[in-house]
Amino acid sequence: MVKNTGRYAVALTGWTLTSRRAYVAYRFHLRLGGHRQVRVHVGRGLDTMRDVYLNRRTYAWDNHCDTATLRNDHRLVVDIKHWNHR
């Protein structure tokens, strides 16, 4: 899930969400309103303002140890989420 914690909308066009372990990259094409969130699904589907899809048949993230990185359209890191459940 990607969440805009700010008051104002953010244009996410060109932003990417990547996985370190599976080498997955999703490029956003939406505007996220203030205090809104969008769910990122691995499977297939049509992107909406609330849900976006990686359109993959295999895993995008390792459930045990991985890192998800959100970068803006200038490739600058906006947020990183790391987990290690081993």
PDB file of N, CA, C and O in Angstrom, chain B, residues numbered from 101:
ATOM      1  N   MET B 101       0.836  -1.160   0.000  1.00  0.00           N
ATOM      2  CA  MET B 101       0.000   0.000   0.000  1.00  0.00           C
ATOM      3  C   MET B 101       0.892   1.238   0.000  1.00  0.00           C
ATOM      4  O   MET B 101       1.885   1.307   0.725  1.00  0.00           O
ATOM      5  N   VAL B 102       0.524   2.197  -0.816  1.00  0.00           N
ATOM      6  CA  VAL B 102       1.225   3.480  -0.858  1.00  0.00           C
ATOM      7  C   VAL B 102       0.240   4.521  -0.349  1.00  0.00           C
ATOM      8  O   VAL B 102      -0.882   4.625  -0.845  1.00  0.00           O
ATOM      9  N   LYS B 103       0.665   5.280   0.633  1.00  0.00           N
ATOM     10  CA  LYS B 103      -0.230   6.221   1.299  1.00  0.00           C
ATOM     11  C   LYS B 103       0.338   7.633   1.238  1.00  0.00           C
ATOM     12  O   LYS B 103       1.521   7.848   1.502  1.00  0.00           O
ATOM     13  N   ASN B 104      -0.511   8.587   0.890  1.00  0.00           N
ATOM     14  CA  ASN B 104      -0.158  10.001   0.919  1.00  0.00           C
ATOM     15  C   ASN B 104      -0.603  10.535   2.271  1.00  0.00           C
ATOM     16  O   ASN B 104      -1.799  10.709   2.504  1.00  0.00           O
ATOM     17  N   THR B 105       0.337  10.795   3.155  1.00  0.00           N
ATOM     18  CA  THR B 105       0.006  11.279   4.488  1.00  0.00           C
ATOM     19  C   THR B 105      -0.140  12.797   4.522  1.00  0.00           C
ATOM     20  O   THR B 105      -0.496  13.379   5.547  1.00  0.00           O
ATOM     21  N   GLY B 106       0.139  13.424   3.389  1.00  0.00           N
ATOM     22  CA  GLY B 106       0.041  14.881   3.315  1.00  0.00           C
ATOM     23  C   GLY B 106      -1.368  15.368   3.046  1.00  0.00           C
ATOM     24  O   GLY B 106      -2.277  14.582   2.777  1.00  0.00           O
ATOM     25  N   ARG B 107      -1.529  16.654   3.122  1.00  0.00           N
ATOM     26  CA  ARG B 107      -2.825  17.304   2.934  1.00  0.00           C
ATOM     27  C   ARG B 107      -3.188  17.466   1.461  1.00  0.00           C
ATOM     28  O   ARG B 107      -4.367  17.477   1.106  1.00  0.00           O
ATOM     29  N   TYR B 108      -2.183  17.591   0.610  1.00  0.00           N
ATOM     30  CA  TYR B 108      -2.413  17.895  -0.804  1.00  0.00           C
ATOM     31  C   TYR B 108      -2.150  16.679  -1.691  1.00  0.00           C
ATOM     32  O   TYR B 108      -1.389  15.780  -1.334  1.00  0.00           O
ATOM     33  N   ALA B 109      -2.794  16.677  -2.846  1.00  0.00           N
ATOM     34  CA  ALA B 109      -2.611  15.595  -3.818  1.00  0.00           C
ATOM     35  C   ALA B 109      -1.181  15.595  -4.350  1.00  0.00           C
ATOM     36  O   ALA B 109      -0.519  16.631  -4.405  1.00  0.00           O
ATOM     37  N   VAL B 110      -0.723  14.407  -4.739  1.00  0.00           N
ATOM     38  CA  VAL B 110       0.615  14.238  -5.315  1.00  0.00           C
ATOM     39  C   VAL B 110       0.468  13.491  -6.632  1.00  0.00           C
ATOM     40  O   VAL B 110      -0.186  12.451  -6.695  1.00  0.00           O
ATOM     41  N   ALA B 111       1.078  14.025  -7.680  1.00  0.00           N
ATOM     42  CA  ALA B 111       1.093  13.335  -8.969  1.00  0.00           C
ATOM     43  C   ALA B 111       2.164  12.255  -8.910  1.00  0.00           C
ATOM     44  O   ALA B 111       3.354  12.563  -8.833  1.00  0.00           O
ATOM     45  N   LEU B 112       1.750  10.993  -8.947  1.00  0.00           N
ATOM     46  CA  LEU B 112       2.699   9.877  -8.873  1.00  0.00           C
ATOM     47  C   LEU B 112       3.154   9.411 -10.254  1.00  0.00           C
ATOM     48  O   LEU B 112       3.880   8.422 -10.355  1.00  0.00           O
ATOM     49  N   THR B 113       2.753  10.089 -11.298  1.00  0.00           N
ATOM     50  CA  THR B 113       3.146   9.697 -12.650  1.00  0.00           C
ATOM     51  C   THR B 113       4.665   9.646 -12.758  1.00  0.00           C
ATOM     52  O   THR B 113       5.358  10.625 -12.480  1.00  0.00           O
ATOM     53  N   GLY B 114       5.167   8.479 -13.170  1.00  0.00           N
ATOM     54  CA  GLY B 114       6.607   8.284 -13.301  1.00  0.00           C
ATOM     55  C   GLY B 114       7.283   7.767 -12.039  1.00  0.00           C
ATOM     56  O   GLY B 114       8.458   7.401 -12.079  1.00  0.00           O
ATOM     57  N   TRP B 115       6.563   7.729 -10.913  1.00  0.00           N
ATOM     58  CA  TRP B 115       7.133   7.177  -9.688  1.00  0.00           C
ATOM     59  C   TRP B 115       7.206   5.660  -9.830  1.00  0.00           C
ATOM     60  O   TRP B 115       6.412   5.068 -10.561  1.00  0.00           O
ATOM     61  N   THR B 116       8.154   5.023  -9.135  1.00  0.00           N
ATOM     62  CA  THR B 116       8.299   3.570  -9.215  1.00  0.00           C
ATOM     63  C   THR B 116       8.313   2.942  -7.828  1.00  0.00           C
ATOM     64  O   THR B 116       8.750   3.544  -6.847  1.00  0.00           O
ATOM     65  N   LEU B 117       7.824   1.721  -7.785  1.00  0.00           N
ATOM     66  CA  LEU B 117       7.892   0.879  -6.591  1.00  0.00           C
ATOM     67  C   LEU B 117       8.649  -0.366  -7.004  1.00  0.00           C
ATOM     68  O   LEU B 117       8.227  -1.079  -7.915  1.00  0.00           O
ATOM     69  N   THR B 118       9.762  -0.634  -6.344  1.00  0.00           N
ATOM     70  CA  THR B 118      10.607  -1.759  -6.731  1.00  0.00           C
ATOM     71  C   THR B 118      10.831  -2.715  -5.577  1.00  0.00           C
ATOM     72  O   THR B 118      10.739  -2.354  -4.404  1.00  0.00           O
ATOM     73  N   SER B 119      11.131  -3.958  -5.959  1.00  0.00           N
ATOM     74  CA  SER B 119      11.466  -5.021  -5.023  1.00  0.00           C
ATOM     75  C   SER B 119      12.934  -5.377  -5.214  1.00  0.00           C
ATOM     76  O   SER B 119      13.387  -5.550  -6.346  1.00  0.00           O
ATOM     77  N   ARG B 120      13.665  -5.484  -4.143  1.00  0.00           N
ATOM     78  CA  ARG B 120      15.079  -5.829  -4.252  1.00  0.00           C
ATOM     79  C   ARG B 120      15.279  -7.297  -4.627  1.00  0.00           C
ATOM     80  O   ARG B 120      16.152  -7.612  -5.436  1.00  0.00           O
ATOM     81  N   ARG B 121      14.490  -8.191  -4.056  1.00  0.00           N
ATOM     82  CA  ARG B 121      14.721  -9.621  -4.250  1.00  0.00           C
ATOM     83  C   ARG B 121      14.209 -10.152  -5.585  1.00  0.00           C
ATOM     84  O   ARG B 121      14.872 -10.977  -6.214  1.00  0.00           O
ATOM     85  N   ALA B 122      13.051  -9.696  -6.021  1.00  0.00           N
ATOM     86  CA  ALA B 122      12.460 -10.233  -7.253  1.00  0.00           C
ATOM     87  C   ALA B 122      12.721  -9.330  -8.447  1.00  0.00           C
ATOM     88  O   ALA B 122      12.318  -9.654  -9.564  1.00  0.00           O
ATOM     89  N   TYR B 123      13.378  -8.217  -8.233  1.00  0.00           N
ATOM     90  CA  TYR B 123      13.710  -7.285  -9.315  1.00  0.00           C
ATOM     91  C   TYR B 123      12.462  -6.846 -10.085  1.00  0.00           C
ATOM     92  O   TYR B 123      12.434  -6.851 -11.315  1.00  0.00           O
ATOM     93  N   VAL B 124      11.445  -6.470  -9.330  1.00  0.00           N
ATOM     94  CA  VAL B 124      10.173  -6.022  -9.889  1.00  0.00           C
ATOM     95  C   VAL B 124      10.131  -4.509  -9.834  1.00  0.00           C
ATOM     96  O   VAL B 124      10.604  -3.904  -8.872  1.00  0.00           O
ATOM     97  N   ALA B 125       9.566  -3.894 -10.865  1.00  0.00           N
ATOM     98  CA  ALA B 125       9.364  -2.451 -10.859  1.00  0.00           C
ATOM     99  C   ALA B 125       7.963  -2.142 -11.379  1.00  0.00           C
ATOM    100  O   ALA B 125       7.553  -2.647 -12.424  1.00  0.00           O
ATOM    101  N   TYR B 126       7.241  -1.314 -10.646  1.00  0.00           N
ATOM    102  CA  TYR B 126       5.924  -0.851 -11.086  1.00  0.00           C
ATOM    103  C   TYR B 126       6.028   0.656 -11.267  1.00  0.00           C
ATOM    104  O   TYR B 126       6.528   1.355 -10.386  1.00  0.00           O
ATOM    105  N   ARG B 127       5.561   1.155 -12.393  1.00  0.00           N
ATOM    106  CA  ARG B 127       5.568   2.593 -12.666  1.00  0.00           C
ATOM    107  C   ARG B 127       4.135   3.117 -12.519  1.00  0.00           C
ATOM    108  O   ARG B 127       3.218   2.657 -13.199  1.00  0.00           O
ATOM    109  N   PHE B 128       3.965   4.084 -11.620  1.00  0.00           N
ATOM    110  CA  PHE B 128       2.651   4.653 -11.362  1.00  0.00           C
ATOM    111  C   PHE B 128       2.225   5.614 -12.465  1.00  0.00           C
ATOM    112  O   PHE B 128       3.051   6.260 -13.111  1.00  0.00           O
ATOM    113  N   HIS B 129       0.913   5.686 -12.660  1.00  0.00           N
ATOM    114  CA  HIS B 129       0.306   6.610 -13.623  1.00  0.00           C
ATOM    115  C   HIS B 129      -0.974   7.164 -13.008  1.00  0.00           C
ATOM    116  O   HIS B 129      -2.061   6.987 -13.558  1.00  0.00           O
ATOM    117  N   LEU B 130      -0.842   7.838 -11.864  1.00  0.00           N
ATOM    118  CA  LEU B 130      -2.037   8.361 -11.200  1.00  0.00           C
ATOM    119  C   LEU B 130      -1.692   9.543 -10.310  1.00  0.00           C
ATOM    120  O   LEU B 130      -0.526   9.827 -10.036  1.00  0.00           O
ATOM    121  N   ARG B 131      -2.732  10.217  -9.871  1.00  0.00           N
ATOM    122  CA  ARG B 131      -2.621  11.320  -8.917  1.00  0.00           C
ATOM    123  C   ARG B 131      -3.272  10.829  -7.624  1.00  0.00           C
ATOM    124  O   ARG B 131      -4.426  10.399  -7.624  1.00  0.00           O
ATOM    125  N   LEU B 132      -2.527  10.897  -6.533  1.00  0.00           N
ATOM    126  CA  LEU B 132      -3.012  10.394  -5.249  1.00  0.00           C
ATOM    127  C   LEU B 132      -3.413  11.577  -4.374  1.00  0.00           C
ATOM    128  O   LEU B 132      -2.584  12.413  -4.016  1.00  0.00           O
ATOM    129  N   GLY B 133      -4.695  11.630  -4.039  1.00  0.00           N
ATOM    130  CA  GLY B 133      -5.215  12.735  -3.231  1.00  0.00           C
ATOM    131  C   GLY B 133      -4.613  12.773  -1.834  1.00  0.00           C
ATOM    132  O   GLY B 133      -4.039  11.794  -1.358  1.00  0.00           O
ATOM    133  N   GLY B 134      -4.757  13.916  -1.196  1.00  0.00           N
ATOM    134  CA  GLY B 134      -4.282  14.084   0.174  1.00  0.00           C
ATOM    135  C   GLY B 134      -4.969  13.107   1.109  1.00  0.00           C
ATOM    136  O   GLY B 134      -6.180  12.904   1.023  1.00  0.00           O
ATOM    137  N   HIS B 135      -4.204  12.505   1.996  1.00  0.00           N
ATOM    138  CA  HIS B 135      -4.708  11.521   2.970  1.00  0.00           C
ATOM    139  C   HIS B 135      -5.387  10.333   2.291  1.00  0.00           C
ATOM    140  O   HIS B 135      -6.300   9.735   2.861  1.00  0.00           O
ATOM    141  N   ARG B 136      -4.956   9.992   1.097  1.00  0.00           N
ATOM    142  CA  ARG B 136      -5.495   8.843   0.354  1.00  0.00           C
ATOM    143  C   ARG B 136      -4.420   7.775   0.240  1.00  0.00           C
ATOM    144  O   ARG B 136      -3.241   8.028   0.487  1.00  0.00           O
ATOM    145  N   GLN B 137      -4.850   6.573  -0.138  1.00  0.00           N
ATOM    146  CA  GLN B 137      -3.915   5.470  -0.317  1.00  0.00           C
ATOM    147  C   GLN B 137      -4.320   4.651  -1.529  1.00  0.00           C
ATOM    148  O   GLN B 137      -5.472   4.679  -1.963  1.00  0.00           O
ATOM    149  N   VAL B 138      -3.356   3.925  -2.064  1.00  0.00           N
ATOM    150  CA  VAL B 138      -3.611   3.034  -3.189  1.00  0.00           C
ATOM    151  C   VAL B 138      -2.981   1.686  -2.845  1.00  0.00           C
ATOM    152  O   VAL B 138      -1.845   1.623  -2.376  1.00  0.00           O
ATOM    153  N   ARG B 139      -3.732   0.611  -3.085  1.00  0.00           N
ATOM    154  CA  ARG B 139      -3.221  -0.742  -2.839  1.00  0.00           C
ATOM    155  C   ARG B 139      -2.485  -1.225  -4.076  1.00  0.00           C
ATOM    156  O   ARG B 139      -2.923  -1.010  -5.206  1.00  0.00           O
ATOM    157  N   VAL B 140      -1.367  -1.876  -3.840  1.00  0.00           N
ATOM    158  CA  VAL B 140      -0.571  -2.437  -4.924  1.00  0.00           C
ATOM    159  C   VAL B 140      -0.757  -3.948  -4.896  1.00  0.00           C
ATOM    160  O   VAL B 140      -0.381  -4.611  -3.929  1.00  0.00           O
ATOM    161  N   HIS B 141      -1.340  -4.487  -5.965  1.00  0.00           N
ATOM    162  CA  HIS B 141      -1.605  -5.921  -6.070  1.00  0.00           C
ATOM    163  C   HIS B 141      -0.607  -6.558  -7.021  1.00  0.00           C
ATOM    164  O   HIS B 141      -0.212  -5.948  -8.015  1.00  0.00           O
ATOM    165  N   VAL B 142      -0.203  -7.770  -6.722  1.00  0.00           N
ATOM    166  CA  VAL B 142       0.736  -8.490  -7.576  1.00  0.00           C
ATOM    167  C   VAL B 142       0.044  -9.021  -8.830  1.00  0.00           C
ATOM    168  O   VAL B 142       0.626  -8.983  -9.915  1.00  0.00           O
ATOM    169  N   GLY B 143      -1.171  -9.509  -8.702  1.00  0.00           N
ATOM    170  CA  GLY B 143      -1.882 -10.168  -9.803  1.00  0.00           C
ATOM    171  C   GLY B 143      -2.287  -9.247 -10.934  1.00  0.00           C
ATOM    172  O   GLY B 143      -1.821  -8.114 -11.058  1.00  0.00           O
ATOM    173  N   ARG B 144      -3.177  -9.785 -11.756  1.00  0.00           N
ATOM    174  CA  ARG B 144      -3.642  -9.052 -12.933  1.00  0.00           C
ATOM    175  C   ARG B 144      -4.918  -8.286 -12.637  1.00  0.00           C
ATOM    176  O   ARG B 144      -5.753  -8.729 -11.848  1.00  0.00           O
ATOM    177  N   GLY B 145      -5.061  -7.136 -13.277  1.00  0.00           N
ATOM    178  CA  GLY B 145      -6.254  -6.323 -13.111  1.00  0.00           C
ATOM    179  C   GLY B 145      -6.074  -4.983 -13.786  1.00  0.00           C
ATOM    180  O   GLY B 145      -5.013  -4.687 -14.335  1.00  0.00           O
ATOM    181  N   LEU B 146      -7.110  -4.184 -13.743  1.00  0.00           N
ATOM    182  CA  LEU B 146      -7.069  -2.838 -14.312  1.00  0.00           C
ATOM    183  C   LEU B 146      -6.816  -1.832 -13.200  1.00  0.00           C
ATOM    184  O   LEU B 146      -7.485  -1.861 -12.167  1.00  0.00           O
ATOM    185  N   ASP B 147      -5.856  -0.946 -13.407  1.00  0.00           N
ATOM    186  CA  ASP B 147      -5.540   0.066 -12.408  1.00  0.00           C
ATOM    187  C   ASP B 147      -6.712   1.028 -12.213  1.00  0.00           C
ATOM    188  O   ASP B 147      -7.376   1.424 -13.171  1.00  0.00           O
ATOM    189  N   THR B 148      -6.949   1.393 -10.948  1.00  0.00           N
ATOM    190  CA  THR B 148      -7.954   2.392 -10.595  1.00  0.00           C
ATOM    191  C   THR B 148      -7.295   3.385  -9.645  1.00  0.00           C
ATOM    192  O   THR B 148      -6.096   3.292  -9.383  1.00  0.00           O
ATOM    193  N   MET B 149      -8.058   4.316  -9.140  1.00  0.00           N
ATOM    194  CA  MET B 149      -7.531   5.285  -8.178  1.00  0.00           C
ATOM    195  C   MET B 149      -7.263   4.650  -6.809  1.00  0.00           C
ATOM    196  O   MET B 149      -6.533   5.220  -5.997  1.00  0.00           O
ATOM    197  N   ARG B 150      -7.846   3.479  -6.548  1.00  0.00           N
ATOM    198  CA  ARG B 150      -7.674   2.806  -5.256  1.00  0.00           C
ATOM    199  C   ARG B 150      -6.806   1.556  -5.328  1.00  0.00           C
ATOM    200  O   ARG B 150      -6.253   1.127  -4.316  1.00  0.00           O
ATOM    201  N   ASP B 151      -6.682   0.968  -6.518  1.00  0.00           N
ATOM    202  CA  ASP B 151      -5.943  -0.285  -6.682  1.00  0.00           C
ATOM    203  C   ASP B 151      -5.119  -0.249  -7.962  1.00  0.00           C
ATOM    204  O   ASP B 151      -5.602   0.168  -9.015  1.00  0.00           O
ATOM    205  N   VAL B 152      -3.868  -0.693  -7.857  1.00  0.00           N
ATOM    206  CA  VAL B 152      -3.016  -0.839  -9.041  1.00  0.00           C
ATOM    207  C   VAL B 152      -2.468  -2.263  -9.056  1.00  0.00           C
ATOM    208  O   VAL B 152      -2.357  -2.900  -8.008  1.00  0.00           O
ATOM    209  N   TYR B 153      -2.132  -2.754 -10.228  1.00  0.00           N
ATOM    210  CA  TYR B 153      -1.757  -4.151 -10.404  1.00  0.00           C
ATOM    211  C   TYR B 153      -0.411  -4.268 -11.106  1.00  0.00           C
ATOM    212  O   TYR B 153      -0.136  -3.562 -12.076  1.00  0.00           O
ATOM    213  N   LEU B 154       0.429  -5.178 -10.595  1.00  0.00           N
ATOM    214  CA  LEU B 154       1.723  -5.445 -11.216  1.00  0.00           C
ATOM    215  C   LEU B 154       1.586  -6.344 -12.445  1.00  0.00           C
ATOM    216  O   LEU B 154       2.504  -6.443 -13.258  1.00  0.00           O
ATOM    217  N   ASN B 155       0.422  -7.002 -12.570  1.00  0.00           N
ATOM    218  CA  ASN B 155       0.154  -7.905 -13.694  1.00  0.00           C
ATOM    219  C   ASN B 155       1.205  -9.011 -13.801  1.00  0.00           C
ATOM    220  O   ASN B 155       1.739  -9.287 -14.876  1.00  0.00           O
ATOM    221  N   ARG B 156       1.483  -9.633 -12.657  1.00  0.00           N
ATOM    222  CA  ARG B 156       2.438 -10.743 -12.587  1.00  0.00           C
ATOM    223  C   ARG B 156       1.722 -12.014 -12.174  1.00  0.00           C
ATOM    224  O   ARG B 156       0.690 -11.980 -11.503  1.00  0.00           O
ATOM    225  N   ARG B 157       2.283 -13.122 -12.584  1.00  0.00           N
ATOM    226  CA  ARG B 157       1.757 -14.426 -12.156  1.00  0.00           C
ATOM    227  C   ARG B 157       2.616 -15.035 -11.052  1.00  0.00           C
ATOM    228  O   ARG B 157       2.248 -16.049 -10.458  1.00  0.00           O
ATOM    229  N   THR B 158       3.749 -14.419 -10.787  1.00  0.00           N
ATOM    230  CA  THR B 158       4.649 -14.910  -9.741  1.00  0.00           C
ATOM    231  C   THR B 158       4.793 -13.847  -8.656  1.00  0.00           C
ATOM    232  O   THR B 158       4.352 -12.709  -8.822  1.00  0.00           O
ATOM    233  N   TYR B 159       5.406 -14.228  -7.562  1.00  0.00           N
ATOM    234  CA  TYR B 159       5.587 -13.319  -6.437  1.00  0.00           C
ATOM    235  C   TYR B 159       6.423 -12.111  -6.827  1.00  0.00           C
ATOM    236  O   TYR B 159       7.333 -12.206  -7.651  1.00  0.00           O
ATOM    237  N   ALA B 160       6.102 -10.979  -6.224  1.00  0.00           N
ATOM    238  CA  ALA B 160       6.875  -9.762  -6.445  1.00  0.00           C
ATOM    239  C   ALA B 160       7.813  -9.493  -5.268  1.00  0.00           C
ATOM    240  O   ALA B 160       8.894  -8.929  -5.442  1.00  0.00           O
ATOM    241  N   TRP B 161       7.391  -9.899  -4.076  1.00  0.00           N
ATOM    242  CA  TRP B 161       8.190  -9.685  -2.886  1.00  0.00           C
ATOM    243  C   TRP B 161       8.362 -10.995  -2.140  1.00  0.00           C
ATOM    244  O   TRP B 161       7.468 -11.842  -2.139  1.00  0.00           O
ATOM    245  N   ASP B 162       9.506 -11.156  -1.512  1.00  0.00           N
ATOM    246  CA  ASP B 162       9.783 -12.312  -0.673  1.00  0.00           C
ATOM    247  C   ASP B 162       9.134 -12.051   0.683  1.00  0.00           C
ATOM    248  O   ASP B 162       9.383 -11.011   1.292  1.00  0.00           O
ATOM    249  N   ASN B 163       8.318 -12.966   1.160  1.00  0.00           N
ATOM    250  CA  ASN B 163       7.615 -12.771   2.430  1.00  0.00           C
ATOM    251  C   ASN B 163       8.551 -12.772   3.633  1.00  0.00           C
ATOM    252  O   ASN B 163       8.198 -12.240   4.686  1.00  0.00           O
ATOM    253  N   HIS B 164       9.722 -13.353   3.497  1.00  0.00           N
ATOM    254  CA  HIS B 164      10.638 -13.478   4.631  1.00  0.00           C
ATOM    255  C   HIS B 164      11.636 -12.339   4.736  1.00  0.00           C
ATOM    256  O   HIS B 164      11.911 -11.852   5.833  1.00  0.00           O
ATOM    257  N   CYS B 165      12.178 -11.912   3.611  1.00  0.00           N
ATOM    258  CA  CYS B 165      13.208 -10.873   3.639  1.00  0.00           C
ATOM    259  C   CYS B 165      13.224 -10.147   2.298  1.00  0.00           C
ATOM    260  O   CYS B 165      13.494 -10.756   1.263  1.00  0.00           O
ATOM    261  N   ASP B 166      12.940  -8.869   2.314  1.00  0.00           N
ATOM    262  CA  ASP B 166      12.936  -8.096   1.067  1.00  0.00           C
ATOM    263  C   ASP B 166      12.915  -6.613   1.414  1.00  0.00           C
ATOM    264  O   ASP B 166      12.840  -6.233   2.583  1.00  0.00           O
ATOM    265  N   THR B 167      12.983  -5.794   0.391  1.00  0.00           N
ATOM    266  CA  THR B 167      12.912  -4.353   0.538  1.00  0.00           C
ATOM    267  C   THR B 167      12.072  -3.790  -0.593  1.00  0.00           C
ATOM    268  O   THR B 167      12.301  -4.105  -1.760  1.00  0.00           O
ATOM    269  N   ALA B 168      11.101  -2.958  -0.248  1.00  0.00           N
ATOM    270  CA  ALA B 168      10.303  -2.243  -1.243  1.00  0.00           C
ATOM    271  C   ALA B 168      10.760  -0.786  -1.211  1.00  0.00           C
ATOM    272  O   ALA B 168      10.835  -0.175  -0.145  1.00  0.00           O
ATOM    273  N   THR B 169      11.063  -0.238  -2.381  1.00  0.00           N
ATOM    274  CA  THR B 169      11.551   1.136  -2.467  1.00  0.00           C
ATOM    275  C   THR B 169      10.640   1.956  -3.371  1.00  0.00           C
ATOM    276  O   THR B 169      10.366   1.566  -4.506  1.00  0.00           O
ATOM    277  N   LEU B 170      10.180   3.080  -2.868  1.00  0.00           N
ATOM    278  CA  LEU B 170       9.362   4.014  -3.630  1.00  0.00           C
ATOM    279  C   LEU B 170      10.244   5.188  -4.036  1.00  0.00           C
ATOM    280  O   LEU B 170      10.846   5.848  -3.189  1.00  0.00           O
ATOM    281  N   ARG B 171      10.314   5.442  -5.350  1.00  0.00           N
ATOM    282  CA  ARG B 171      11.120   6.558  -5.871  1.00  0.00           C
ATOM    283  C   ARG B 171      10.230   7.502  -6.660  1.00  0.00           C
ATOM    284  O   ARG B 171       9.267   7.077  -7.299  1.00  0.00           O
ATOM    285  N   ASN B 172      10.559   8.784  -6.610  1.00  0.00           N
ATOM    286  CA  ASN B 172       9.785   9.747  -7.375  1.00  0.00           C
ATOM    287  C   ASN B 172      10.241   9.763  -8.835  1.00  0.00           C
ATOM    288  O   ASN B 172      11.101   8.978  -9.234  1.00  0.00           O
ATOM    289  N   ASP B 173       9.662  10.657  -9.620  1.00  0.00           N
ATOM    290  CA  ASP B 173       9.970  10.700 -11.051  1.00  0.00           C
ATOM    291  C   ASP B 173      11.378  11.209 -11.353  1.00  0.00           C
ATOM    292  O   ASP B 173      11.800  11.205 -12.510  1.00  0.00           O
ATOM    293  N   HIS B 174      12.108  11.646 -10.326  1.00  0.00           N
ATOM    294  CA  HIS B 174      13.517  12.036 -10.485  1.00  0.00           C
ATOM    295  C   HIS B 174      14.455  10.965  -9.934  1.00  0.00           C
ATOM    296  O   HIS B 174      15.653  11.200  -9.777  1.00  0.00           O
ATOM    297  N   ARG B 175      13.898   9.780  -9.640  1.00  0.00           N
ATOM    298  CA  ARG B 175      14.622   8.611  -9.123  1.00  0.00           C
ATOM    299  C   ARG B 175      15.136   8.800  -7.700  1.00  0.00           C
ATOM    300  O   ARG B 175      15.985   8.034  -7.246  1.00  0.00           O
ATOM    301  N   LEU B 176      14.632   9.811  -6.989  1.00  0.00           N
ATOM    302  CA  LEU B 176      15.013  10.032  -5.602  1.00  0.00           C
ATOM    303  C   LEU B 176      14.147   9.156  -4.697  1.00  0.00           C
ATOM    304  O   LEU B 176      12.941   9.036  -4.916  1.00  0.00           O
ATOM    305  N   VAL B 177      14.756   8.548  -3.686  1.00  0.00           N
ATOM    306  CA  VAL B 177      14.035   7.674  -2.772  1.00  0.00           C
ATOM    307  C   VAL B 177      13.084   8.501  -1.913  1.00  0.00           C
ATOM    308  O   VAL B 177      13.495   9.463  -1.266  1.00  0.00           O
ATOM    309  N   VAL B 178      11.815   8.119  -1.914  1.00  0.00           N
ATOM    310  CA  VAL B 178      10.787   8.772  -1.105  1.00  0.00           C
ATOM    311  C   VAL B 178      10.538   7.959   0.160  1.00  0.00           C
ATOM    312  O   VAL B 178      10.352   8.523   1.239  1.00  0.00           O
ATOM    313  N   ASP B 179      10.536   6.626   0.026  1.00  0.00           N
ATOM    314  CA  ASP B 179      10.297   5.771   1.184  1.00  0.00           C
ATOM    315  C   ASP B 179      10.864   4.381   0.917  1.00  0.00           C
ATOM    316  O   ASP B 179      10.937   3.934  -0.227  1.00  0.00           O
ATOM    317  N   ILE B 180      11.264   3.707   1.990  1.00  0.00           N
ATOM    318  CA  ILE B 180      11.772   2.335   1.925  1.00  0.00           C
ATOM    319  C   ILE B 180      11.110   1.531   3.033  1.00  0.00           C
ATOM    320  O   ILE B 180      11.003   1.988   4.171  1.00  0.00           O
ATOM    321  N   LYS B 181      10.674   0.347   2.690  1.00  0.00           N
ATOM    322  CA  LYS B 181      10.128  -0.592   3.685  1.00  0.00           C
ATOM    323  C   LYS B 181      10.936  -1.872   3.583  1.00  0.00           C
ATOM    324  O   LYS B 181      10.976  -2.499   2.524  1.00  0.00           O
ATOM    325  N   HIS B 182      11.589  -2.272   4.686  1.00  0.00           N
ATOM    326  CA  HIS B 182      12.396  -3.485   4.720  1.00  0.00           C
ATOM    327  C   HIS B 182      11.817  -4.422   5.766  1.00  0.00           C
ATOM    328  O   HIS B 182      11.375  -3.985   6.829  1.00  0.00           O
ATOM    329  N   TRP B 183      11.822  -5.708   5.461  1.00  0.00           N
ATOM    330  CA  TRP B 183      11.385  -6.687   6.443  1.00  0.00           C
ATOM    331  C   TRP B 183      12.313  -7.896   6.385  1.00  0.00           C
ATOM    332  O   TRP B 183      12.844  -8.259   5.335  1.00  0.00           O
ATOM    333  N   ASN B 184      12.486  -8.507   7.566  1.00  0.00           N
ATOM    334  CA  ASN B 184      13.329  -9.681   7.713  1.00  0.00           C
ATOM    335  C   ASN B 184      12.717 -10.540   8.813  1.00  0.00           C
ATOM    336  O   ASN B 184      12.890 -10.263  10.000  1.00  0.00           O
ATOM    337  N   HIS B 185      12.005 -11.575   8.410  1.00  0.00           N
ATOM    338  CA  HIS B 185      11.286 -12.438   9.361  1.00  0.00           C
ATOM    339  C   HIS B 185      11.967 -13.791   9.539  1.00  0.00           C
ATOM    340  O   HIS B 185      11.286 -14.780   9.809  1.00  0.00           O
ATOM    341  N   ARG B 186      13.238 -13.861   9.403  1.00  0.00           N
ATOM    342  CA  ARG B 186      13.952 -15.135   9.525  1.00  0.00           C
ATOM    343  C   ARG B 186      14.522 -15.321  10.891  1.00  0.00           C
ATOM    344  O   ARG B 186      15.154 -16.342  11.162  1.00  0.00           O
TER     345      ARG B 186
END
